[in-house]
């Protein structure tokens, strides 16, 4: 288990953040990795693809590469630098996967949040998620790159049915999964009082969105982050679990 709390101030906003990751109750190795960089307004959750070889290597490579990125002179450059870095990681991971006698996969989902002046930008691939809590209401800002999400969009199953569907672990996009790699990118204006949650699917498997809304309405980031992880552990934590909370002040 590891955790970290940091605070940073800028001309536009200040923010306080806390992150914690845990191996969970079933797995022997934690393939989740996280990055808490309030000094440059960057937070990252990466989830090594379960069931594949070297998932921990993949998620650590994502985090270690992004750790080296410096604050850009503009938000556009900042986003471009992160995209270029993750494309480079994708290339390295696909090369690693092709080195063995038989092809394998060495991949990781990723969700990145950037706080830059008055904007929140976010980039993602896979089913690690970013949520925003504003005025006690929660919204999922990212859209999962998963097989069940495609079923939901096609009207084949409901969102509630997706959580327990046998294909719920099938990811359609990840760093290292294919030679051609594309990130989704979006942004929005932040407001004082916003709270953001980045998490791996080890959290969302055990805690539904409605519980997030109730749990995260009030309380400091460290206490609430620990409550999320502890509740997941109490509910069995079949996967590794990671959560980062960011408060905009």
TARA-V937312 format. One record per residue. RES is the residue in one small letter. NEAR is the number of other C-alpha atoms within 10 Angstrom. Layout:
BEGIN
<<RES,NEAR> <RES,NEAR>>
END
This chain:
BEGIN
<<x,10> <x,11> <x,17> <x,14> <x,17> <x,16> <x,15> <x,16> <x,14> <x,14> <x,7> <x,12> <x,17> <x,17> <x,21> <x,19> <x,25> <x,25> <x,27> <x,24> <x,25> <x,24> <x,21> <x,23> <x,16> <x,12> <x,13> <x,10> <x,13> <x,21> <x,25> <x,32> <x,29> <x,30> <x,21> <x,24> <x,18> <x,21> <x,14> <x,17> <x,21> <x,22> <x,27> <x,28> <x,30> <x,35> <x,33> <x,30> <x,27> <x,19> <x,9> <x,13> <x,15> <x,21> <x,24> <x,23> <x,17> <x,30> <x,29> <x,21> <x,22> <x,31> <x,23> <x,14> <x,15> <x,22> <x,16> <x,9> <x,14> <x,13> <x,17> <x,14> <x,8> <x,11> <x,17> <x,10> <x,12> <x,17> <x,19> <x,13> <x,17> <x,18> <x,20> <x,11> <x,17> <x,23> <x,19> <x,16> <x,22> <x,27> <x,18> <x,17> <x,25> <x,21> <x,15> <x,17> <x,19> <x,13> <x,10> <x,9> <x,7> <x,7> <x,11> <x,16> <x,21> <x,29> <x,32> <x,36> <x,29> <x,31> <x,26> <x,25> <x,22> <x,22> <x,24> <x,21> <x,16> <x,15> <x,16> <x,19> <x,21> <x,23> <x,21> <x,29> <x,27> <x,27> <x,29> <x,27> <x,26> <x,26> <x,19> <x,22> <x,19> <x,17> <x,10> <x,15> <x,13> <x,21> <x,13> <x,14> <x,16> <x,22> <x,15> <x,19> <x,20> <x,19> <x,17> <x,26> <x,24> <x,15> <x,15> <x,15> <x,11> <x,10> <x,10> <x,13> <x,15> <x,14> <x,15> <x,10> <x,13> <x,18> <x,17> <x,12> <x,13> <x,10> <x,14> <x,16> <x,17> <x,15> <x,20> <x,17> <x,24> <x,26> <x,34> <x,30> <x,22> <x,17> <x,14> <x,12> <x,17> <x,16> <x,19> <x,14> <x,15> <x,13> <x,14> <x,11> <x,11> <x,21> <x,14> <x,14> <x,14> <x,16> <x,26> <x,25> <x,26> <x,26> <x,29> <x,29> <x,21> <x,24> <x,24> <x,18> <x,17> <x,21> <x,16> <x,12> <x,14> <x,10> <x,12> <x,17> <x,18> <x,12> <x,15> <x,23> <x,16> <x,11> <x,10> <x,15> <x,23> <x,20> <x,11> <x,19> <x,25> <x,18> <x,14> <x,23> <x,22> <x,14> <x,14> <x,25> <x,22> <x,12> <x,13> <x,12> <x,22> <x,17> <x,26> <x,27> <x,30> <x,33> <x,27> <x,30> <x,26> <x,29> <x,20> <x,18> <x,16>>
END
